[in-house]
């Protein structure tokens, strides 16, 4: 879990925004409202976090652009069967047809 959330971060002392939301912690990794999460929750209704188009948007907040809630959830959790509920995680595919392209897959069994 920690390896997944550290991908792409430049400051390893801070928890990335998508990890904060999913894990229930603040930017320094401290659990928010007395809640400790050992396993990642993965059954969220995507519609509660905005429209599908919000998954690719960022909003202006305090002079900087920040990702929407839907964007943060969509970076980690996937809806593999298209029913509107997250049911899997994104994984790097074990192989790719092109060396310059990294493919991500979401698997639901």
GROMACS elastic network, one bead per residue, 0.5 to 0.9 nm:
[ bonds ]
;  ai    aj funct       b0    kb
    1     4     6  0.52762   500
    1     5     6  0.65562   500
    1     6     6  0.88566   500
    1    39     6  0.86238   500
    1    40     6  0.81874   500
    2     5     6  0.53046   500
    2     6     6  0.61989   500
    2     7     6  0.88935   500
    3     6     6  0.52910   500
    3     7     6  0.65820   500
    4     7     6  0.56956   500
    4    76     6  0.86722   500
    5     8     6  0.81540   500
    5     9     6  0.81009   500
    5    15     6  0.75676   500
    5    16     6  0.68357   500
    5    18     6  0.78886   500
    5    19     6  0.58993   500
    5    76     6  0.86198   500
    6     9     6  0.55768   500
    6    10     6  0.85311   500
    6    12     6  0.69908   500
    6    15     6  0.76641   500
    6    16     6  0.73994   500
    6    19     6  0.88183   500
    7    10     6  0.88349   500
    8    16     6  0.89039   500
    9    12     6  0.65122   500
    9    14     6  0.84182   500
    9    15     6  0.83600   500
    9    16     6  0.68018   500
   10    14     6  0.88870   500
   11    14     6  0.58775   500
   11    15     6  0.83960   500
   11    16     6  0.89113   500
   12    15     6  0.72316   500
   12    16     6  0.88516   500
   13    27     6  0.85805   500
   13    28     6  0.67420   500
   13    29     6  0.86204   500
   14    26     6  0.87660   500
   14    27     6  0.53005   500
   14    28     6  0.50756   500
   14    29     6  0.70952   500
   15    18     6  0.83311   500
   15    19     6  0.62670   500
   15    20     6  0.62447   500
   15    25     6  0.81359   500
   15    26     6  0.73108   500
   15    28     6  0.59314   500
   15    29     6  0.59480   500
   16    19     6  0.53460   500
   16    20     6  0.63270   500
   16    27     6  0.69354   500
   17    20     6  0.50269   500
   17    21     6  0.64451   500
   17    22     6  0.88269   500
   17    26     6  0.84954   500
   17    27     6  0.72801   500
   17    67     6  0.85378   500
   17    72     6  0.70129   500
   18    21     6  0.53763   500
   18    22     6  0.63601   500
   18    23     6  0.84781   500
   18    69     6  0.84783   500
   18    71     6  0.83935   500
   18    73     6  0.64341   500
   18    74     6  0.87622   500
   18    75     6  0.70725   500
   18    76     6  0.72243   500
   19    22     6  0.52335   500
   19    23     6  0.56487   500
   19    24     6  0.78847   500
   19    25     6  0.78222   500
   19    27     6  0.88976   500
   19    72     6  0.82742   500
   19    73     6  0.89363   500
   19    76     6  0.82552   500
   20    23     6  0.53960   500
   20    24     6  0.55272   500
   20    26     6  0.56051   500
   20    27     6  0.64960   500
   20    29     6  0.75398   500
   21    24     6  0.54233   500
   21    25     6  0.69919   500
   21    26     6  0.82571   500
   21    69     6  0.82765   500
   21    72     6  0.75387   500
   21    73     6  0.77045   500
   22    25     6  0.81464   500
   22    40     6  0.67977   500
   22    41     6  0.69236   500
   22    42     6  0.86468   500
   22    72     6  0.86295   500
   22    73     6  0.73199   500
   22    76     6  0.84247   500
   23    26     6  0.89504   500
   23    29     6  0.88961   500
   23    31     6  0.81416   500
   23    36     6  0.83187   500
   23    37     6  0.62173   500
   23    38     6  0.84241   500
   23    39     6  0.83963   500
   23    40     6  0.64131   500
   23    41     6  0.78470   500
   24    29     6  0.87359   500
   24    30     6  0.85384   500
   24    31     6  0.60006   500
   24    32     6  0.57680   500
   24    33     6  0.82620   500
   24    35     6  0.71902   500
   24    36     6  0.76128   500
   24    37     6  0.71069   500
   25    28     6  0.76446   500
   25    29     6  0.52412   500
   25    30     6  0.52010   500
   25    32     6  0.50200   500
   25    33     6  0.86756   500
   25    35     6  0.85063   500
   25    36     6  0.85398   500
   25    37     6  0.89505   500
   26    29     6  0.53655   500
   26    30     6  0.55380   500
   26    31     6  0.65389   500
   26    32     6  0.63668   500
   27    30     6  0.74787   500
   29    32     6  0.88461   500
   31    34     6  0.62882   500
   31    35     6  0.58941   500
   31    36     6  0.60711   500
   31    37     6  0.82090   500
   32    35     6  0.60558   500
   32    36     6  0.81290   500
   33    36     6  0.88487   500
   37    40     6  0.68249   500
   37    41     6  0.82885   500
   41    44     6  0.77707   500
   42    77     6  0.69035   500
   42    78     6  0.87555   500
   42    85     6  0.86387   500
   42    86     6  0.59403   500
   42    87     6  0.58620   500
   42    88     6  0.67573   500
   42    89     6  0.79269   500
   43    77     6  0.88919   500
   43    85     6  0.60410   500
   43    86     6  0.50475   500
   43    87     6  0.57118   500
   43    88     6  0.84226   500
   44    47     6  0.87988   500
   44    48     6  0.81923   500
   44    73     6  0.88547   500
   44    77     6  0.87748   500
   44    84     6  0.84268   500
   44    85     6  0.53777   500
   44    86     6  0.52764   500
   44    87     6  0.79620   500
   45    48     6  0.57604   500
   45    49     6  0.76271   500
   45    84     6  0.59354   500
   45    86     6  0.65540   500
   46    49     6  0.55000   500
   46    50     6  0.71173   500
   46    51     6  0.81625   500
   46    52     6  0.80637   500
   46    70     6  0.69948   500
   46    73     6  0.81187   500
   46    74     6  0.85511   500
   46    79     6  0.84098   500
   46    84     6  0.55951   500
   46    85     6  0.56911   500
   46    86     6  0.68489   500
   47    50     6  0.53873   500
   47    51     6  0.62004   500
   47    52     6  0.75999   500
   47    70     6  0.84073   500
   47    84     6  0.67588   500
   47    85     6  0.82070   500
   48    51     6  0.83660   500
   48    70     6  0.84466   500
   49    52     6  0.89110   500
   49    54     6  0.83546   500
   49    55     6  0.89822   500
   49    68     6  0.81978   500
   49    69     6  0.56933   500
   49    71     6  0.86671   500
   49    73     6  0.82280   500
   50    53     6  0.80363   500
   50    54     6  0.60086   500
   50    55     6  0.79980   500
   50    68     6  0.83014   500
   50    69     6  0.75025   500
   50    70     6  0.59062   500
   51    54     6  0.53301   500
   51    55     6  0.75161   500
   51    70     6  0.77561   500
   52    55     6  0.57058   500
   52    56     6  0.82242   500
   52    70     6  0.77128   500
   53    56     6  0.60472   500
   53    57     6  0.71062   500
   53    70     6  0.87975   500
   54    57     6  0.50220   500
   54    58     6  0.78774   500
   54    67     6  0.88703   500
   54    68     6  0.65275   500
   54    69     6  0.81226   500
   54    70     6  0.58919   500
   54    71     6  0.63900   500
   55    58     6  0.86160   500
   55    67     6  0.84455   500
   55    68     6  0.70633   500
   55    69     6  0.79289   500
   55    72     6  0.76813   500
   55    73     6  0.81770   500
   55    74     6  0.63396   500
   55    75     6  0.86005   500
   56    67     6  0.82065   500
   56    68     6  0.82112   500
   56    70     6  0.82202   500
   56    71     6  0.59144   500
   56    74     6  0.88922   500
   57    66     6  0.86732   500
   57    67     6  0.63792   500
   57    68     6  0.63345   500
   57    70     6  0.86155   500
   57    71     6  0.67718   500
   58    65     6  0.57060   500
   58    66     6  0.51829   500
   58    68     6  0.56167   500
   58    71     6  0.78435   500
   59    64     6  0.80882   500
   59    65     6  0.52042   500
   59    66     6  0.54250   500
   59    67     6  0.62969   500
   59    68     6  0.65848   500
   60    63     6  0.62095   500
   60    64     6  0.55034   500
   60    66     6  0.63588   500
   60    67     6  0.89173   500
   61    64     6  0.54697   500
   61    65     6  0.59806   500
   61    66     6  0.65554   500
   62    65     6  0.81163   500
   67    70     6  0.80269   500
   67    71     6  0.57617   500
   67    72     6  0.63723   500
   68    71     6  0.50469   500
   68    72     6  0.63726   500
   68    73     6  0.87940   500
   69    72     6  0.51226   500
   69    73     6  0.62698   500
   69    74     6  0.85405   500
   70    73     6  0.52341   500
   70    74     6  0.60087   500
   70    75     6  0.87126   500
   71    74     6  0.51346   500
   71    75     6  0.63732   500
   72    75     6  0.54660   500
   72    76     6  0.72935   500
   72    77     6  0.89110   500
   73    76     6  0.57567   500
   73    77     6  0.58161   500
   73    78     6  0.82193   500
   73    86     6  0.89208   500
   74    77     6  0.53795   500
   74    78     6  0.62300   500
   74    79     6  0.87293   500
   74    86     6  0.87993   500
   74    90     6  0.89884   500
   75    78     6  0.80064   500
   75    89     6  0.89957   500
   75    90     6  0.77232   500
   76    88     6  0.88076   500
   76    89     6  0.59189   500
   76    90     6  0.58804   500
   76    91     6  0.89415   500
   77    86     6  0.59519   500
   77    87     6  0.73011   500
   77    88     6  0.58898   500
   77    90     6  0.61809   500
   77   106     6  0.84028   500
   78    81     6  0.89450   500
   78    85     6  0.81760   500
   78    86     6  0.51388   500
   78    87     6  0.62044   500
   78    88     6  0.51860   500
   78    89     6  0.54554   500
   78    90     6  0.63003   500
   78   106     6  0.62320   500
   78   107     6  0.87121   500
   79    82     6  0.54949   500
   79    83     6  0.70161   500
   79    84     6  0.64378   500
   79    85     6  0.57878   500
   79    87     6  0.54579   500
   79    88     6  0.64632   500
   79    89     6  0.84736   500
   79   106     6  0.78129   500
   79   108     6  0.87289   500
   80    83     6  0.82476   500
   80    85     6  0.87839   500
   80    86     6  0.74221   500
   80    87     6  0.64919   500
   80    88     6  0.65284   500
   80    89     6  0.88417   500
   80   105     6  0.89923   500
   80   106     6  0.59314   500
   80   107     6  0.64505   500
   80   108     6  0.60743   500
   81    84     6  0.82168   500
   81    85     6  0.85115   500
   81    86     6  0.87664   500
   81    87     6  0.78924   500
   81   108     6  0.74790   500
   82    85     6  0.75415   500
   82    86     6  0.87302   500
   83    86     6  0.83474   500
   86    89     6  0.82043   500
   87   106     6  0.88260   500
   87   107     6  0.86302   500
   87   108     6  0.68375   500
   88   106     6  0.59170   500
   88   107     6  0.61513   500
   88   108     6  0.59990   500
   89   105     6  0.82456   500
   89   106     6  0.57147   500
   89   107     6  0.73972   500
   89   108     6  0.88697   500
   90   104     6  0.61195   500
   90   105     6  0.55988   500
   90   107     6  0.78845   500
   91    94     6  0.88395   500
   91   103     6  0.85002   500
   91   104     6  0.53891   500
   91   105     6  0.53192   500
   91   106     6  0.62527   500
   91   107     6  0.82939   500
   92    95     6  0.84313   500
   92   102     6  0.71890   500
   92   103     6  0.60181   500
   92   105     6  0.62726   500
   92   106     6  0.88773   500
   93    96     6  0.68627   500
   93   102     6  0.75823   500
   93   103     6  0.55650   500
   93   104     6  0.54628   500
   93   105     6  0.59443   500
   94   103     6  0.86710   500
   95    98     6  0.87862   500
   95    99     6  0.89517   500
   95   102     6  0.85282   500
   95   103     6  0.80339   500
   96    99     6  0.65868   500
   96   100     6  0.87971   500
   96   101     6  0.70039   500
   96   102     6  0.66727   500
   96   103     6  0.64295   500
   97   101     6  0.78523   500
   97   103     6  0.89268   500
   98   101     6  0.54705   500
   98   102     6  0.79535   500
   99   102     6  0.74965   500
